[in-house]
Amino acid sequence: MKYEDIAAQPDYHAAATQYVIETYGEQVAQQLPGVADTVWSCVMMGMPEGLCWITVLGDHRLPPPERD
């Protein structure tokens, strides 16, 4: 799931959760379900993906994901 595609999905919560799984790992999605809510809030506010990662860092103390 791409960050930019979350808002276009019919089930936004499932899309945000899938994004968290693909970005941070399934364990994060299971142990910190609030991360998906934070991601959705960022999407709704129109934040770019990098700023969303900073918000997740501030709210949940998860470091920005490493990208190849």
C-alpha positions as CSV (number, residue, x, y, z in Angstrom):
1,M,0.0,0.0,0.0
2,K,1.4,3.4,-1.0
3,Y,0.9,6.3,1.3
4,E,-0.7,8.3,-1.5
5,D,-3.3,5.6,-2.2
6,I,-4.7,5.3,1.3
7,A,-7.3,8.1,0.9
8,A,-8.7,6.5,-2.2
9,Q,-9.5,3.2,-0.6
10,P,-13.0,2.3,0.5
11,D,-11.8,1.0,3.9
12,Y,-9.4,3.6,4.9
13,H,-8.6,2.0,8.3
14,A,-7.7,-1.3,6.6
15,A,-5.6,0.7,4.1
16,A,-3.8,2.6,6.8
17,T,-3.2,-0.6,8.7
18,Q,-1.8,-2.3,5.6
19,Y,0.5,0.7,5.1
20,V,1.8,0.4,8.7
21,I,2.4,-3.4,8.2
22,E,4.3,-2.8,5.0
23,T,6.2,0.2,6.3
24,Y,6.9,-0.6,10.0
25,G,6.1,-4.4,10.2
26,E,3.2,-6.5,11.3
27,Q,4.4,-6.5,15.0
28,V,4.0,-2.7,15.1
29,A,0.5,-2.9,13.6
30,Q,-0.5,-5.5,16.2
31,Q,1.1,-4.0,19.3
32,L,0.5,-0.3,18.5
33,P,-2.8,0.0,16.7
34,G,-2.8,3.7,17.2
35,V,-0.1,4.1,14.6
36,A,-2.7,3.4,11.8
37,D,-4.9,6.1,13.3
38,T,-2.0,8.5,13.3
39,V,-1.3,7.6,9.6
40,W,-4.9,8.2,8.7
41,S,-4.9,11.6,10.5
42,C,-1.8,12.6,8.5
43,V,-3.5,11.6,5.3
44,M,-6.6,13.6,6.1
45,M,-4.5,16.6,6.9
46,G,-2.7,16.3,3.6
47,M,0.8,15.7,5.1
48,P,3.5,14.4,2.9
49,E,4.7,10.9,3.8
50,G,8.0,12.1,5.3
51,L,6.1,14.5,7.7
52,C,3.8,11.6,8.6
53,W,6.9,9.6,9.6
54,I,8.0,12.5,11.9
55,T,4.5,12.6,13.4
56,V,4.6,8.8,14.1
57,L,8.1,9.4,15.6
58,G,6.7,12.1,17.9
59,D,3.5,10.3,18.9
60,H,4.7,6.6,19.1
61,R,8.5,6.9,19.3
62,L,8.9,4.8,16.2
63,P,11.9,5.8,14.1
64,P,11.3,6.7,10.4
65,P,11.4,3.5,8.3
66,E,14.5,2.7,6.3
67,R,13.8,2.9,2.5
68,D,15.8,1.2,-0.2
